[in-house]
Amino acid sequence: MRKSLFLAMLAIFAAGLMLAPGAIAQTDDQPVVRAVLFFSPTCPHCHEVINKLLIPMVDKYGDRLQILAINITEEQGQQFYQVAVEHYSIPPNRLGVPTLIVNDEVLVGSGEIPDKFPQIVEDGLAGAGIDWPGIPGLAGMVAQVPAEPTAESAQPAAENAAPPANSQPTTAPPTDAPPAPTAPGVTLSENSVPEMAAAESPAPDPVGISLAGLVLGVMLAALAFAALIIIRRGGDLLHAGQAGGPARGWLIPLLGLAGLGVAGYLAYVEITGATAVCGPVGNCNAVQSSPYATILGIPIAVLGLANYAAIIGLWFGYRYANNSLADWSLLALLAITAAGTLFSVYLTALEIFVIHAVCAWCISSAIITTAMLLLVVMSIRPAPARRTMPA
């Protein structure tokens, strides 16, 4: 079974500090590289860095690579992150997760960490090794962890009950140390990363699921209506646009701008790894951190930006171009809005039946796309009735 460090991070300790009993185990005097990772359970970029880079690296190096993982969504983890921010004077444009600190060098994001960290580890292991970063209070926390792992401590999290959230360490950190996470956990190492099969399921959201189901039904009805209009045209959709049809009004570009705003925000969340603001309905971050949030490595939100930009451009062609180009633009608008609605059906079905969580932003985008499809369809004339010549 594939090891999943990220799932261990989610499941084991409420305080968010992941430090294995083996984190300071003996390594037969071999060089060791130690680093600190700040992460968030709802950050898709953290998923990517942990699962695609860090886990394979600890599989390769074993106890010679030790990474202390700190969950910043917990209060103590956030406090310790702020300590690191102040200590290293991290500028505002580099705040966020994942942040990896190694050899007192701060690496941020799913681009910089994979680009630089492997070489830093190689250089460190080829030399004298790299000790823990000089974050104030970190040494006191590491000193509290037993030097030798026990058989019980190496078991998967599912077999060991986590300590109560209000439990306290038996040894207090130095009195002059700043606030820091206090619960021991699991580090990134070959022998101590628990094997987990699946992430914790999102909390039940009957309101969000019901809303998504309603939107899914509306989208299917809109697609059926569009298919009916296409059939009634008899396969000839050119020259089918009405001069005064609803698609010629300004509602489509306004909806397109709204769609750009939604897709732009979700793209920002994807690119920066920020936590999405979800509102009272749904769990946007569970959806955004799922493996379905990207296609071929491209965030779906980025594809959404391109989709809405294309719709706005085609609308200008339909409204202001000559008759022939306007007809083709309307046909292209029909194709792209129908494809967008069909894709939204797929994504919404994934949220309901696979992810079991709903993204309110995604539902908003689905509604916008479906509304534009209906406007385009209602601007297509039905095929003229055939006239029969008198005998």
C-alpha angles and dihedrals in degrees: 000000000000115000114240114196093179092059090050088053090054096047111038118059133014095213090063101227112129112199119152124218083235093052091099097028119140116272100190092260091299117144113270129200116210127188141167122233123197112201144161124221090224096050113106091197089057089054089052096048095044099043100036101036117013101042093050089048094052089045086056101043102028115191091354087079115053123177125187108212119203124190108220094194088074117080096240092044090052090049092052090047090054089051089055092046091054094042094053096032091233107194120236093251089061099047116117143066146329092045119167121191117196129160086357089297117127117221119186132191141006091288104047097041096055091042097054112017100071092054092046089054093047092050092046094050091046089054133034096308130249123269127212115295117266096251108151111256096015095104091054091054094048090049090061094062118093112253095225124052119232126221091249094051093057094057120108117271092249090065096048124060114231116241116258115279091243096050117126130213116257091232118051119222119250112293092237094053118106120242112292138167112279109191118097117224140147131320132204102268136127095249102037109043106106119229112237128178103208142002122262109275117248116257113273112271109186093169093052093044091049092050091049090049091053092049090047090055092049091050092051090049091050091051091049090051091050091050090052092053091049091051091049089054088061093230094301106109098157115102087019099118122110116228090225099032120143091251089069092062124090094256094091096055090044090052088046091055090050089051090050089054093051094044091044092054093048090047089053089052091050096046099042098034090232122158110258121236101236106177126216096314128061137358106265094175093056089054094044092050094049121103088248093068091086137044117207088344093306116118111242089229090063089053087050091056090054091047095053093043090053092049092053091048092050091048091058088051091051095048102041108023126092120276098270095047090042090057091051091046091053090049090051090048089053091050097047096044091046091049090046092051092047090050090048088053088055094048094046091049088052091052092050103039106023112023094031090211133095129221110211090201090054091049089051090053090050091052091049093050093047092050090053091049091054092049091052094045092050089055092060115094118225115247112277115257115254116250120219119218116236114253 
